Amino acid sequence: MYRFFLDANPDGLRELTTVGEKLSTGFTVMALGLATVFAVLALLMIVLYLFRIIFYREKKPEPKTTPAPAPKHIEAPAPVKAEPEAPKSDDGALIAAISAAIAAYTSGDEAFASGFRVVSFRRAEHASPWNKSK
């Protein structure tokens, strides 16, 4: 059988025979491993903290000693009358395409299609971002 659990003592190596001895040895090895890992992590934390103290220098803003030039007097332009903005593109073709699509979709439903008529179109105030991308 494999001899994984051996005890080193002054008399030499002896095999651990009881479950308690094996568990005790296992917990000791586990505790030493955890202690080693946390000690190395603490050492890394200290080294990084020292790097921050040694190499990080905060830049201080330099005080301005030159006075700022005096602002020049600029005349205001003549006020422009606000006119309603004309539509940027002709939406007639778009309206016709939408109307044709609705008419084609509802062609089988005589009750809906008979009373369908496009009266007006206007852009929604709170349109989705997809519509605002134009």
Secondary structure, DSSP 4 states (H G I P E B T S, - for coil): -----EEEETTEEEE--SHHHHHHHHHHHHHHHHHHHHHHHHHHHHHHHHHHHHH--PPPPPPP-SPPPPPPP-PPPPPPP--PPPPSS--HHHHHHHHHHHHHHTTT-HHHHTT---------TT--HHHHT-
